[in-house]
């Protein structure tokens, strides 16, 4: 079976999860060093319990972000594969 048009749910989930977790860590580090991203820390901290601009808060936020990103990416890929029906693979040149 040619799955050239299908997305890998696990690959997309891991990709989004890692990027989102790194983003959460990066903004927290910027907050600690430069005072940047106070609103972001507050907003994300209201969703991810324990996420603050501390070492332990960064670890907690990164873990939540990784899990959240993986779940979101898997769902996006799964729905994409359902809705696309891989029409590009059935076209003949």
KEPA-477890 format. One record per residue: residue number from 1; residue in one letter; x, y, z of N, C-alpha, C in turn. Coordinates in steps of 0.001 Angstrom, whole numbers, plus 500000, padded with zeros to 6 digits. Layout:
N
<rec><k>NUM</k><r>a</r><n_xx>X</n_xx><n_yy>Y</n_yy><n_zz>Z</n_zz><ca_xx>X</ca_xx><ca_yy>Y</ca_yy><ca_zz>Z</ca_zz><c_xx>X</c_xx><c_yy>Y</c_yy><c_zz>Z</c_zz></rec>
...
This chain:
93
<rec><k>1</k><r>x</r><n_xx>500839</n_xx><n_yy>498825</n_yy><n_zz>500000</n_zz><ca_xx>500000</ca_xx><ca_yy>500000</ca_yy><ca_zz>500000</ca_zz><c_xx>500890</c_xx><c_yy>501247</c_yy><c_zz>500000</c_zz></rec>
<rec><k>2</k><r>x</r><n_xx>500632</n_xx><n_yy>502154</n_yy><n_zz>499091</n_zz><ca_xx>501380</ca_xx><ca_yy>503400</ca_yy><ca_zz>499009</ca_zz><c_xx>500770</c_xx><c_yy>504400</c_yy><c_zz>499980</c_zz></rec>
<rec><k>3</k><r>x</r><n_xx>501521</n_xx><n_yy>504793</n_yy><n_zz>500985</n_zz><ca_xx>500992</ca_xx><ca_yy>505767</ca_yy><ca_zz>501940</ca_zz><c_xx>501715</c_xx><c_yy>507100</c_yy><c_zz>501808</c_zz></rec>
<rec><k>4</k><r>x</r><n_xx>502123</n_xx><n_yy>507458</n_yy><n_zz>500610</n_zz><ca_xx>502845</ca_xx><ca_yy>508692</ca_yy><ca_zz>500377</ca_zz><c_xx>502056</c_xx><c_yy>509936</c_yy><c_zz>500732</c_zz></rec>
<rec><k>5</k><r>x</r><n_xx>500731</n_xx><n_yy>509858</n_yy><n_zz>500740</n_zz><ca_xx>499902</ca_xx><ca_yy>511022</ca_yy><ca_zz>501049</ca_zz><c_xx>499439</c_xx><c_yy>511031</c_yy><c_zz>502489</c_zz></rec>
<rec><k>6</k><r>x</r><n_xx>499711</n_xx><n_yy>510005</n_yy><n_zz>503216</n_zz><ca_xx>499238</ca_xx><ca_yy>509908</ca_yy><ca_zz>504596</ca_zz><c_xx>500276</c_xx><c_yy>510503</c_yy><c_zz>505546</c_zz></rec>
<rec><k>7</k><r>x</r><n_xx>499788</n_xx><n_yy>511037</n_yy><n_zz>506643</n_zz><ca_xx>500667</ca_xx><ca_yy>511542</ca_yy><ca_zz>507690</ca_zz><c_xx>500862</c_xx><c_yy>510458</c_yy><c_zz>508742</c_zz></rec>
<rec><k>8</k><r>x</r><n_xx>502041</n_xx><n_yy>510370</n_yy><n_zz>509281</n_zz><ca_xx>502301</ca_xx><ca_yy>509456</ca_yy><ca_zz>510380</ca_zz><c_xx>501859</c_xx><c_yy>510135</c_yy><c_zz>511673</c_zz></rec>
<rec><k>9</k><r>x</r><n_xx>500823</n_xx><n_yy>509616</n_yy><n_zz>512334</n_zz><ca_xx>500353</ca_xx><ca_yy>510250</ca_yy><ca_zz>513568</ca_zz><c_xx>501443</c_xx><c_yy>510344</c_yy><c_zz>514637</c_zz></rec>
<rec><k>10</k><r>x</r><n_xx>502229</n_xx><n_yy>509304</n_yy><n_zz>514807</n_zz><ca_xx>503263</ca_xx><ca_yy>509328</ca_yy><ca_zz>515827</ca_zz><c_xx>504348</c_xx><c_yy>510348</c_yy><c_zz>515493</c_zz></rec>
<rec><k>11</k><r>x</r><n_xx>504779</n_xx><n_yy>510386</n_yy><n_zz>514237</n_zz><ca_xx>505827</ca_xx><ca_yy>511325</ca_yy><ca_zz>513840</ca_zz><c_xx>505356</c_xx><c_yy>512769</c_yy><c_zz>513994</c_zz></rec>
<rec><k>12</k><r>x</r><n_xx>504135</n_xx><n_yy>513061</n_yy><n_zz>513567</n_zz><ca_xx>503631</ca_xx><ca_yy>514415</ca_yy><ca_zz>513702</ca_zz><c_xx>503429</c_xx><c_yy>514769</c_yy><c_zz>515172</c_zz></rec>
<rec><k>13</k><r>x</r><n_xx>502906</n_xx><n_yy>513833</n_yy><n_zz>515948</n_zz><ca_xx>502710</ca_xx><ca_yy>514069</ca_yy><ca_zz>517376</ca_zz><c_xx>504013</c_xx><c_yy>514362</c_yy><c_zz>518095</c_zz></rec>
<rec><k>14</k><r>x</r><n_xx>505028</n_xx><n_yy>513564</n_yy><n_zz>517827</n_zz><ca_xx>506331</ca_xx><ca_yy>513799</ca_yy><ca_zz>518458</ca_zz><c_xx>506940</c_xx><c_yy>515116</c_yy><c_zz>518004</c_zz></rec>
<rec><k>15</k><r>x</r><n_xx>506801</n_xx><n_yy>515434</n_yy><n_zz>516733</n_zz><ca_xx>507353</ca_xx><ca_yy>516691</ca_yy><ca_zz>516212</ca_zz><c_xx>506705</c_xx><c_yy>517897</c_yy><c_zz>516877</c_zz></rec>
<rec><k>16</k><r>x</r><n_xx>505391</n_xx><n_yy>517918</n_yy><n_zz>516915</n_zz><ca_xx>504686</ca_xx><ca_yy>519037</ca_yy><ca_zz>517533</ca_zz><c_xx>504961</c_xx><c_yy>519073</c_yy><c_zz>519031</c_zz></rec>
<rec><k>17</k><r>x</r><n_xx>504975</n_xx><n_yy>517909</n_yy><n_zz>519673</n_zz><ca_xx>505237</ca_xx><ca_yy>517857</ca_yy><ca_zz>521108</ca_zz><c_xx>506603</c_xx><c_yy>518404</c_yy><c_zz>521478</c_zz></rec>
<rec><k>18</k><r>x</r><n_xx>507617</n_xx><n_yy>518029</n_yy><n_zz>520739</n_zz><ca_xx>508981</ca_xx><ca_yy>518499</ca_yy><ca_zz>521024</ca_zz><c_xx>509095</c_xx><c_yy>519997</c_yy><c_zz>520767</c_zz></rec>
<rec><k>19</k><r>x</r><n_xx>508551</n_xx><n_yy>520474</n_yy><n_zz>519657</n_zz><ca_xx>508616</ca_xx><ca_yy>521905</ca_yy><ca_zz>519348</ca_zz><c_xx>507873</c_xx><c_yy>522722</c_yy><c_zz>520406</c_zz></rec>
<rec><k>20</k><r>x</r><n_xx>506691</n_xx><n_yy>522277</n_yy><n_zz>520818</n_zz><ca_xx>505914</ca_xx><ca_yy>523006</ca_yy><ca_zz>521821</ca_zz><c_xx>506632</c_xx><c_yy>522983</c_yy><c_zz>523176</c_zz></rec>
<rec><k>21</k><r>x</r><n_xx>507180</n_xx><n_yy>521853</n_yy><n_zz>523563</n_zz><ca_xx>507902</ca_xx><ca_yy>521763</ca_yy><ca_zz>524838</ca_zz><c_xx>509128</c_xx><c_yy>522676</c_yy><c_zz>524830</c_zz></rec>
<rec><k>22</k><r>x</r><n_xx>509873</n_xx><n_yy>522684</n_yy><n_zz>523735</n_zz><ca_xx>511039</ca_xx><ca_yy>523565</ca_yy><ca_zz>523638</ca_zz><c_xx>510625</c_xx><c_yy>525038</c_yy><c_zz>523676</c_zz></rec>
<rec><k>23</k><r>x</r><n_xx>509497</n_xx><n_yy>525357</n_yy><n_zz>523078</n_zz><ca_xx>508999</ca_xx><ca_yy>526727</ca_yy><ca_zz>523101</ca_zz><c_xx>508652</c_xx><c_yy>527167</c_yy><c_zz>524520</c_zz></rec>
<rec><k>24</k><r>x</r><n_xx>507994</n_xx><n_yy>526289</n_yy><n_zz>525259</n_zz><ca_xx>507634</ca_xx><ca_yy>526582</ca_yy><ca_zz>526642</ca_zz><c_xx>508894</c_xx><c_yy>526798</c_yy><c_zz>527490</c_zz></rec>
<rec><k>25</k><r>x</r><n_xx>509888</n_xx><n_yy>525971</n_yy><n_zz>527290</n_zz><ca_xx>511155</ca_xx><ca_yy>526107</ca_yy><ca_zz>528023</ca_zz><c_xx>511857</c_xx><c_yy>527403</c_yy><c_zz>527627</c_zz></rec>
<rec><k>26</k><r>x</r><n_xx>511919</n_xx><n_yy>527679</n_yy><n_zz>526338</n_zz><ca_xx>512617</ca_xx><ca_yy>528863</ca_yy><ca_zz>525836</ca_zz><c_xx>512007</c_xx><c_yy>530149</c_yy><c_zz>526391</c_zz></rec>
<rec><k>27</k><r>x</r><n_xx>510682</n_xx><n_yy>530251</n_yy><n_zz>526373</n_zz><ca_xx>510025</ca_xx><ca_yy>531454</ca_yy><ca_zz>526888</ca_zz><c_xx>510260</c_xx><c_yy>531595</c_yy><c_zz>528388</c_zz></rec>
<rec><k>28</k><r>x</r><n_xx>510240</n_xx><n_yy>530482</n_yy><n_zz>529115</n_zz><ca_xx>510494</ca_xx><ca_yy>530550</ca_yy><ca_zz>530564</ca_zz><c_xx>511918</c_xx><c_yy>531016</c_yy><c_zz>530840</c_zz></rec>
<rec><k>29</k><r>x</r><n_xx>512876</n_xx><n_yy>530559</n_yy><n_zz>530056</n_zz><ca_xx>514264</ca_xx><ca_yy>531008</ca_yy><ca_zz>530229</ca_zz><c_xx>514385</c_xx><c_yy>532493</c_yy><c_zz>529903</c_zz></rec>
<rec><k>30</k><r>x</r><n_xx>513714</n_xx><n_yy>532940</n_yy><n_zz>528845</n_zz><ca_xx>513705</ca_xx><ca_yy>534366</ca_yy><ca_zz>528533</ca_zz><c_xx>513068</c_xx><c_yy>535177</c_yy><c_zz>529654</c_zz></rec>
<rec><k>31</k><r>x</r><n_xx>512040</n_xx><n_yy>534611</n_yy><n_zz>530284</n_zz><ca_xx>511388</ca_xx><ca_yy>535291</ca_yy><ca_zz>531389</ca_zz><c_xx>512327</c_xx><c_yy>535429</c_yy><c_zz>532577</c_zz></rec>
<rec><k>32</k><r>x</r><n_xx>513061</n_xx><n_yy>534379</n_yy><n_zz>532871</n_zz><ca_xx>513996</ca_xx><ca_yy>534409</ca_yy><ca_zz>534003</ca_zz><c_xx>515134</c_xx><c_yy>535401</c_yy><c_zz>533740</c_zz></rec>
<rec><k>33</k><r>x</r><n_xx>515672</n_xx><n_yy>535387</n_yy><n_zz>532529</n_zz><ca_xx>516849</ca_xx><ca_yy>536201</ca_yy><ca_zz>532239</ca_zz><c_xx>516525</c_xx><c_yy>537641</c_yy><c_zz>531847</c_zz></rec>
<rec><k>34</k><r>x</r><n_xx>515458</n_xx><n_yy>537850</n_yy><n_zz>531062</n_zz><ca_xx>515172</ca_xx><ca_yy>539178</ca_yy><ca_zz>530523</ca_zz><c_xx>513845</c_xx><c_yy>539767</c_yy><c_zz>530983</c_zz></rec>
<rec><k>35</k><r>x</r><n_xx>513037</n_xx><n_yy>538983</n_yy><n_zz>531692</n_zz><ca_xx>511721</ca_xx><ca_yy>539458</ca_yy><ca_zz>532101</ca_zz><c_xx>510694</c_xx><c_yy>539439</c_yy><c_zz>530983</c_zz></rec>
<rec><k>36</k><r>x</r><n_xx>511011</n_xx><n_yy>538767</n_yy><n_zz>529876</n_zz><ca_xx>510139</ca_xx><ca_yy>538692</ca_yy><ca_zz>528709</ca_zz><c_xx>509122</c_xx><c_yy>537566</c_yy><c_zz>528873</c_zz></rec>
<rec><k>37</k><r>x</r><n_xx>507912</n_xx><n_yy>537763</n_yy><n_zz>528366</n_zz><ca_xx>506931</ca_xx><ca_yy>536686</ca_yy><ca_zz>528302</ca_zz><c_xx>506116</c_xx><c_yy>536469</c_yy><c_zz>529557</c_zz></rec>
<rec><k>38</k><r>x</r><n_xx>505929</n_xx><n_yy>537509</n_yy><n_zz>530340</n_zz><ca_xx>505172</ca_xx><ca_yy>537377</ca_yy><ca_zz>531586</ca_zz><c_xx>503739</c_xx><c_yy>536924</c_yy><c_zz>531301</c_zz></rec>
<rec><k>39</k><r>x</r><n_xx>503113</n_xx><n_yy>537521</n_yy><n_zz>530293</n_zz><ca_xx>501748</ca_xx><ca_yy>537144</ca_yy><ca_zz>529925</ca_zz><c_xx>501654</c_xx><c_yy>535703</c_yy><c_zz>529449</c_zz></rec>
<rec><k>40</k><r>x</r><n_xx>502667</n_xx><n_yy>535278</n_yy><n_zz>528682</n_zz><ca_xx>502692</ca_xx><ca_yy>533899</ca_yy><ca_zz>528191</ca_zz><c_xx>502802</c_xx><c_yy>532917</c_yy><c_zz>529348</c_zz></rec>
<rec><k>41</k><r>x</r><n_xx>503707</n_xx><n_yy>533201</n_yy><n_zz>530277</n_zz><ca_xx>503888</ca_xx><ca_yy>532333</ca_yy><ca_zz>531441</ca_zz><c_xx>502593</c_xx><c_yy>532245</c_yy><c_zz>532240</c_zz></rec>
<rec><k>42</k><r>x</r><n_xx>501935</n_xx><n_yy>533377</n_yy><n_zz>532398</n_zz><ca_xx>500680</ca_xx><ca_yy>533409</ca_yy><ca_zz>533144</ca_zz><c_xx>499591</c_xx><c_yy>532615</c_yy><c_zz>532428</c_zz></rec>
<rec><k>43</k><r>x</r><n_xx>499463</n_xx><n_yy>532817</n_yy><n_zz>531123</n_zz><ca_xx>498415</ca_xx><ca_yy>532132</ca_yy><ca_zz>530359</ca_zz><c_xx>498640</c_xx><c_yy>530623</c_yy><c_zz>530315</c_zz></rec>
<rec><k>44</k><r>x</r><n_xx>499851</n_xx><n_yy>530218</n_yy><n_zz>529997</n_zz><ca_xx>500150</ca_xx><ca_yy>528787</ca_yy><ca_zz>529921</ca_zz><c_xx>500098</c_xx><c_yy>528166</c_yy><c_zz>531312</c_zz></rec>
<rec><k>45</k><r>x</r><n_xx>500544</n_xx><n_yy>528905</n_yy><n_zz>532322</n_zz><ca_xx>500495</ca_xx><ca_yy>528416</ca_yy><ca_zz>533701</ca_zz><c_xx>499078</c_xx><c_yy>528199</c_yy><c_zz>534199</c_zz></rec>
<rec><k>46</k><r>x</r><n_xx>498106</n_xx><n_yy>528913</n_yy><n_zz>533621</n_zz><ca_xx>496717</ca_xx><ca_yy>528696</ca_yy><ca_zz>534017</ca_zz><c_xx>496162</c_xx><c_yy>527391</c_yy><c_zz>533444</c_zz></rec>
<rec><k>47</k><r>x</r><n_xx>496804</n_xx><n_yy>526879</n_yy><n_zz>532417</n_zz><ca_xx>496389</ca_xx><ca_yy>525599</ca_yy><ca_zz>531809</ca_zz><c_xx>497252</c_xx><c_yy>524450</c_yy><c_zz>532316</c_zz></rec>
<rec><k>48</k><r>x</r><n_xx>498553</n_xx><n_yy>524657</n_yy><n_zz>532367</n_zz><ca_xx>499485</ca_xx><ca_yy>523640</ca_yy><ca_zz>532836</ca_zz><c_xx>499785</c_xx><c_yy>523910</c_yy><c_zz>534309</c_zz></rec>
<rec><k>49</k><r>x</r><n_xx>499133</n_xx><n_yy>523187</n_yy><n_zz>535185</n_zz><ca_xx>499284</ca_xx><ca_yy>523383</ca_yy><ca_zz>536621</ca_zz><c_xx>500749</c_xx><c_yy>523185</c_yy><c_zz>537022</c_zz></rec>
<rec><k>50</k><r>x</r><n_xx>501324</n_xx><n_yy>524165</n_yy><n_zz>537684</n_zz><ca_xx>502703</ca_xx><ca_yy>524072</ca_yy><ca_zz>538148</ca_zz><c_xx>503712</c_xx><c_yy>524743</c_yy><c_zz>537250</c_zz></rec>
<rec><k>51</k><r>x</r><n_xx>503290</n_xx><n_yy>525206</n_yy><n_zz>536060</n_zz><ca_xx>504226</ca_xx><ca_yy>525862</ca_yy><ca_zz>535147</ca_zz><c_xx>504496</c_xx><c_yy>527285</c_yy><c_zz>535619</c_zz></rec>
<rec><k>52</k><r>x</r><n_xx>505713</n_xx><n_yy>527530</n_yy><n_zz>536021</n_zz><ca_xx>506173</ca_xx><ca_yy>528848</ca_yy><ca_zz>536451</ca_zz><c_xx>507588</c_xx><c_yy>529053</c_yy><c_zz>535916</c_zz></rec>
<rec><k>53</k><r>x</r><n_xx>508114</n_xx><n_yy>530235</n_yy><n_zz>536118</n_zz><ca_xx>509469</ca_xx><ca_yy>530544</ca_yy><ca_zz>535651</ca_zz><c_xx>510499</c_xx><c_yy>530143</c_yy><c_zz>536703</c_zz></rec>
<rec><k>54</k><r>x</r><n_xx>510455</n_xx><n_yy>528878</n_yy><n_zz>537099</n_zz><ca_xx>511451</ca_xx><ca_yy>528286</ca_yy><ca_zz>537996</ca_zz><c_xx>511941</c_xx><c_yy>527004</c_yy><c_zz>537338</c_zz></rec>
<rec><k>55</k><r>x</r><n_xx>513007</n_xx><n_yy>526448</n_yy><n_zz>537856</n_zz><ca_xx>513547</ca_xx><ca_yy>525210</ca_yy><ca_zz>537271</ca_zz><c_xx>512503</c_xx><c_yy>524093</c_yy><c_zz>537312</c_zz></rec>
<rec><k>56</k><r>x</r><n_xx>511891</n_xx><n_yy>523883</n_yy><n_zz>538481</n_zz><ca_xx>510883</ca_xx><ca_yy>522831</ca_yy><ca_zz>538588</ca_zz><c_xx>509650</c_xx><c_yy>523168</c_yy><c_zz>537742</c_zz></rec>
<rec><k>57</k><r>x</r><n_xx>509265</n_xx><n_yy>524433</n_yy><n_zz>537705</n_zz><ca_xx>508130</ca_xx><ca_yy>524852</ca_yy><ca_zz>536889</ca_zz><c_xx>508368</c_xx><c_yy>524634</c_yy><c_zz>535402</c_zz></rec>
<rec><k>58</k><r>x</r><n_xx>509606</n_xx><n_yy>524867</n_yy><n_zz>534970</n_zz><ca_xx>509960</ca_xx><ca_yy>524650</ca_yy><ca_zz>533567</ca_zz><c_xx>509868</c_xx><c_yy>523168</c_yy><c_zz>533221</c_zz></rec>
<rec><k>59</k><r>x</r><n_xx>510344</n_xx><n_yy>522314</n_yy><n_zz>534107</n_zz><ca_xx>510284</ca_xx><ca_yy>520866</ca_yy><ca_zz>533871</ca_zz><c_xx>508826</c_xx><c_yy>520408</c_yy><c_zz>533801</c_zz></rec>
<rec><k>60</k><r>x</r><n_xx>508006</n_xx><n_yy>520895</n_yy><n_zz>534727</n_zz><ca_xx>506580</ca_xx><ca_yy>520534</ca_yy><ca_zz>534735</ca_zz><c_xx>505902</c_xx><c_yy>521034</c_yy><c_zz>533464</c_zz></rec>
<rec><k>61</k><r>x</r><n_xx>506166</n_xx><n_yy>522288</n_yy><n_zz>533095</n_zz><ca_xx>505562</ca_xx><ca_yy>522851</ca_yy><ca_zz>531891</ca_zz><c_xx>505996</c_xx><c_yy>522125</c_yy><c_zz>530631</c_zz></rec>
<rec><k>62</k><r>x</r><n_xx>507274</n_xx><n_yy>521771</n_yy><n_zz>530560</n_zz><ca_xx>507772</ca_xx><ca_yy>521051</ca_yy><ca_zz>529388</ca_zz><c_xx>507135</c_xx><c_yy>519673</c_yy><c_zz>529275</c_zz></rec>
<rec><k>63</k><r>x</r><n_xx>506939</n_xx><n_yy>519003</n_yy><n_zz>530410</n_zz><ca_xx>506299</ca_xx><ca_yy>517680</ca_yy><ca_zz>530388</ca_zz><c_xx>504850</c_xx><c_yy>517786</c_yy><c_zz>529915</c_zz></rec>
<rec><k>64</k><r>x</r><n_xx>504132</n_xx><n_yy>518766</n_yy><n_zz>530469</n_zz><ca_xx>502747</ca_xx><ca_yy>518979</ca_yy><ca_zz>530031</ca_zz><c_xx>502694</c_xx><c_yy>519328</c_yy><c_zz>528546</c_zz></rec>
<rec><k>65</k><r>x</r><n_xx>503585</n_xx><n_yy>520220</n_yy><n_zz>528104</n_zz><ca_xx>503602</ca_xx><ca_yy>520648</ca_yy><ca_zz>526710</ca_zz><c_xx>503928</c_xx><c_yy>519485</c_yy><c_zz>525771</c_zz></rec>
<rec><k>66</k><r>x</r><n_xx>504870</n_xx><n_yy>518637</n_yy><n_zz>526162</n_zz><ca_xx>505217</ca_xx><ca_yy>517482</ca_yy><ca_zz>525339</ca_zz><c_xx>504021</c_xx><c_yy>516554</c_yy><c_zz>525183</c_zz></rec>
<rec><k>67</k><r>x</r><n_xx>503366</n_xx><n_yy>516236</n_yy><n_zz>526277</n_zz><ca_xx>502199</ca_xx><ca_yy>515345</ca_yy><ca_zz>526228</ca_zz><c_xx>501068</c_xx><c_yy>515984</c_yy><c_zz>525433</c_zz></rec>
<rec><k>68</k><r>x</r><n_xx>500818</n_xx><n_yy>517256</n_yy><n_zz>525686</n_zz><ca_xx>499767</ca_xx><ca_yy>517983</ca_yy><ca_zz>524990</ca_zz><c_xx>500039</c_xx><c_yy>518034</c_yy><c_zz>523490</c_zz></rec>
<rec><k>69</k><r>x</r><n_xx>501276</n_xx><n_yy>518316</n_yy><n_zz>523115</n_zz><ca_xx>501650</ca_xx><ca_yy>518375</ca_yy><ca_zz>521706</ca_zz><c_xx>501551</c_xx><c_yy>517026</c_yy><c_zz>521015</c_zz></rec>
<rec><k>70</k><r>x</r><n_xx>501955</n_xx><n_yy>515967</n_yy><n_zz>521701</n_zz><ca_xx>501856</ca_xx><ca_yy>514628</ca_yy><ca_zz>521122</ca_zz><c_xx>500394</c_xx><c_yy>514277</c_yy><c_zz>520862</c_zz></rec>
<rec><k>71</k><r>x</r><n_xx>499544</n_xx><n_yy>514510</n_yy><n_zz>521845</n_zz><ca_xx>498121</ca_xx><ca_yy>514193</ca_yy><ca_zz>521681</ca_zz><c_xx>497526</c_xx><c_yy>515021</c_yy><c_zz>520547</c_zz></rec>
<rec><k>72</k><r>x</r><n_xx>497818</n_xx><n_yy>516323</n_yy><n_zz>520532</n_zz><ca_xx>497298</ca_xx><ca_yy>517179</ca_yy><ca_zz>519473</ca_zz><c_xx>497789</c_xx><c_yy>516773</c_yy><c_zz>518096</c_zz></rec>
<rec><k>73</k><r>x</r><n_xx>499073</n_xx><n_yy>516474</n_yy><n_zz>517970</n_zz><ca_xx>499639</ca_xx><ca_yy>516067</ca_yy><ca_zz>516681</ca_zz><c_xx>499071</c_xx><c_yy>514754</c_yy><c_zz>516179</c_zz></rec>
<rec><k>74</k><r>x</r><n_xx>498902</n_xx><n_yy>513798</n_yy><n_zz>517084</n_zz><ca_xx>498316</ca_xx><ca_yy>512508</ca_yy><ca_zz>516698</ca_zz><c_xx>496890</c_xx><c_yy>512718</c_yy><c_zz>516198</c_zz></rec>
<rec><k>75</k><r>x</r><n_xx>496125</n_xx><n_yy>513533</n_yy><n_zz>516897</n_zz><ca_xx>494742</ca_xx><ca_yy>513794</ca_yy><ca_zz>516478</ca_zz><c_xx>494690</c_xx><c_yy>514523</c_yy><c_zz>515138</c_zz></rec>
<rec><k>76</k><r>x</r><n_xx>495566</n_xx><n_yy>515501</n_yy><n_zz>514942</n_zz><ca_xx>495599</ca_xx><ca_yy>516218</ca_yy><ca_zz>513660</ca_zz><c_xx>495908</c_xx><c_yy>515252</c_yy><c_zz>512516</c_zz></rec>
<rec><k>77</k><r>x</r><n_xx>496936</n_xx><n_yy>514425</n_yy><n_zz>512674</n_zz><ca_xx>497308</ca_xx><ca_yy>513474</ca_yy><ca_zz>511621</ca_zz><c_xx>496200</c_xx><c_yy>512458</c_yy><c_zz>511382</c_zz></rec>
<rec><k>78</k><r>x</r><n_xx>495579</n_xx><n_yy>511999</n_yy><n_zz>512442</n_zz><ca_xx>494512</ca_xx><ca_yy>511001</ca_yy><ca_zz>512320</ca_zz><c_xx>493332</c_xx><c_yy>511573</c_yy><c_zz>511539</c_zz></rec>
<rec><k>79</k><r>x</r><n_xx>492908</n_xx><n_yy>512791</n_yy><n_zz>511911</n_zz><ca_xx>491806</ca_xx><ca_yy>513425</ca_yy><ca_zz>511188</ca_zz><c_xx>492198</c_xx><c_yy>513750</c_yy><c_zz>509758</c_zz></rec>
<rec><k>80</k><r>x</r><n_xx>493409</n_xx><n_yy>514199</n_yy><n_zz>509539</n_zz><ca_xx>493869</ca_xx><ca_yy>514488</ca_yy><ca_zz>508186</ca_zz><c_xx>493784</c_xx><c_yy>513233</c_yy><c_zz>507318</c_zz></rec>
<rec><k>81</k><r>x</r><n_xx>494265</n_xx><n_yy>512122</n_yy><n_zz>507845</n_zz><ca_xx>494243</ca_xx><ca_yy>510875</ca_yy><ca_zz>507082</ca_zz><c_xx>492816</c_xx><c_yy>510423</c_yy><c_zz>506788</c_zz></rec>
<rec><k>82</k><r>x</r><n_xx>491905</n_xx><n_yy>510650</n_yy><n_zz>507705</n_zz><ca_xx>490497</ca_xx><ca_yy>510284</ca_yy><ca_zz>507470</ca_zz><c_xx>489892</c_xx><c_yy>511173</c_yy><c_zz>506392</c_zz></rec>
<rec><k>83</k><r>x</r><n_xx>490091</n_xx><n_yy>512485</n_yy><n_zz>506513</n_zz><ca_xx>489434</ca_xx><ca_yy>513422</ca_yy><ca_zz>505610</ca_zz><c_xx>490077</c_xx><c_yy>513494</c_yy><c_zz>504234</c_zz></rec>
<rec><k>84</k><r>x</r><n_xx>491360</n_xx><n_yy>513246</n_yy><n_zz>504124</n_zz><ca_xx>492030</ca_xx><ca_yy>513378</ca_yy><ca_zz>502825</ca_zz><c_xx>491754</c_xx><c_yy>512203</c_yy><c_zz>501907</c_zz></rec>
<rec><k>85</k><r>x</r><n_xx>491558</n_xx><n_yy>511041</n_yy><n_zz>502450</n_zz><ca_xx>491337</ca_xx><ca_yy>509807</ca_yy><ca_zz>501667</ca_zz><c_xx>492420</c_xx><c_yy>509577</c_yy><c_zz>500636</c_zz></rec>
<rec><k>86</k><r>x</r><n_xx>493535</n_xx><n_yy>510249</n_yy><n_zz>500797</n_zz><ca_xx>494716</ca_xx><ca_yy>510045</ca_yy><ca_zz>499957</ca_zz><c_xx>494394</c_xx><c_yy>510157</c_yy><c_zz>498464</c_zz></rec>
<rec><k>87</k><r>x</r><n_xx>493671</n_xx><n_yy>511198</n_yy><n_zz>498070</n_zz><ca_xx>493290</ca_xx><ca_yy>511385</ca_yy><ca_zz>496672</ca_zz><c_xx>494482</c_xx><c_yy>511587</c_yy><c_zz>495761</c_zz></rec>
<rec><k>88</k><r>x</r><n_xx>495563</n_xx><n_yy>512157</n_yy><n_zz>496260</n_zz><ca_xx>496708</ca_xx><ca_yy>512415</ca_yy><ca_zz>495394</ca_zz><c_xx>497381</c_xx><c_yy>511108</c_yy><c_zz>494947</c_zz></rec>
<rec><k>89</k><r>x</r><n_xx>497244</n_xx><n_yy>510049</n_yy><n_zz>495696</n_zz><ca_xx>497875</ca_xx><ca_yy>508781</ca_yy><ca_zz>495334</ca_zz><c_xx>497092</c_xx><c_yy>508052</c_yy><c_zz>494251</c_zz></rec>
<rec><k>90</k><r>x</r><n_xx>495808</n_xx><n_yy>508354</n_yy><n_zz>494100</n_zz><ca_xx>494991</ca_xx><ca_yy>507646</ca_yy><ca_zz>493112</ca_zz><c_xx>494990</c_xx><c_yy>508314</c_yy><c_zz>491755</c_zz></rec>
<rec><k>91</k><r>x</r><n_xx>495615</n_xx><n_yy>509502</n_yy><n_zz>491620</n_zz><ca_xx>495657</ca_xx><ca_yy>510193</ca_yy><ca_zz>490343</ca_zz><c_xx>496667</c_xx><c_yy>509509</c_yy><c_zz>489431</c_zz></rec>
<rec><k>92</k><r>x</r><n_xx>496286</n_xx><n_yy>509335</n_yy><n_zz>488177</n_zz><ca_xx>497191</ca_xx><ca_yy>508746</ca_yy><ca_zz>487177</ca_zz><c_xx>497694</c_xx><c_yy>509857</c_yy><c_zz>486273</c_zz></rec>
<rec><k>93</k><r>x</r><n_xx>498981</n_xx><n_yy>509853</n_yy><n_zz>485957</n_zz><ca_xx>499532</ca_xx><ca_yy>510865</ca_yy><ca_zz>485049</ca_zz><c_xx>499457</c_xx><c_yy>510410</c_yy><c_zz>483622</c_zz></rec>
